[in-house]
């Protein structure tokens, strides 16, 4: 099977329409992902429009500092962003996931407005959430 990053991005983060791809909203990825629904069990509360996607959210294969290749953004990162977009604060988003059947190893660092994941982190910069690859352990 051949993977086309542009098409995968379209499937993962947008709604496919008859005329091509268009963002579900300018602030969030679509809830429908190429490998299934964003929320397969309990649905989170809130309405979208509270967060803005920043840089580096395009679907891409990245090699982590450990040498392991992975597809970014991960489902876990997309879920966290969706909760931020629904109006959760960062720690509240992680707490909601862990308490509702969506375990996450992410950690929030409020002093620097960063949510850390095993291979990347989300940084709140100039009013948007950028996705940044970690360069070391």
Residue pairs with C-beta under 8 A, 6 or more apart in sequence:
5 58
5 59
5 60
5 61
8 34
8 59
8 71
9 58
9 59
10 16
10 20
10 21
11 33
11 34
12 29
12 33
12 34
12 59
12 73
12 78
13 23
13 29
13 30
13 57
13 59
13 78
14 21
14 22
14 23
14 24
14 29
14 30
15 21
15 22
15 23
15 24
15 30
15 32
23 30
24 30
24 31
25 48
25 49
26 52
27 48
27 49
27 50
27 51
27 52
27 53
27 85
28 48
28 49
28 51
28 53
28 81
28 82
28 85
29 38
29 53
29 57
29 78
29 81
29 82
31 37
31 38
31 39
31 82
32 38
33 75
33 78
35 75
38 75
38 78
38 79
38 82
39 79
39 82
39 102
41 100
41 101
41 102
42 100
42 101
44 82
44 83
44 86
44 88
44 96
44 100
45 86
46 83
46 86
46 87
46 88
47 86
47 87
48 82
48 85
48 86
49 85
50 84
50 85
50 86
50 87
51 81
51 84
51 85
51 128
51 129
52 127
52 128
52 129
53 81
53 128
53 129
54 123
54 125
54 126
54 128
54 129
54 130
54 131
55 128
55 130
55 131
56 72
56 130
56 131
56 132
56 133
57 73
57 131
59 71
59 72
59 73
60 71
60 72
61 69
61 70
61 71
61 72
62 69
62 70
62 71
62 72
62 119
62 120
62 133
63 69
64 70
64 118
64 119
64 133
64 134
65 119
65 134
65 135
65 136
65 137
66 119
66 137
68 119
70 119
72 119
72 120
72 131
72 133
73 81
73 120
73 131
74 117
74 119
74 120
76 104
76 106
76 117
77 117
77 120
77 122
77 131
79 97
79 102
79 104
80 90
80 93
80 94
80 97
80 104
80 106
80 115
80 122
81 122
81 129
83 92
83 93
83 96
83 97
84 90
84 93
84 129
88 96
90 108
90 110
90 113
90 115
90 124
91 108
91 110
93 115
94 104
94 106
94 107
94 108
94 115
97 103
97 104
98 104
105 117
105 118
106 115
106 116
106 117
107 115
107 116
108 114
108 115
108 116
109 115
109 116
112 123
113 123
113 124
113 125
114 121
114 122
114 123
114 124
115 121
115 122
116 134
118 134
119 133
119 134
120 131
120 132
120 133
120 134
121 131
121 132
121 134
122 129
122 130
122 131
122 132
123 129
123 130
123 132
124 130
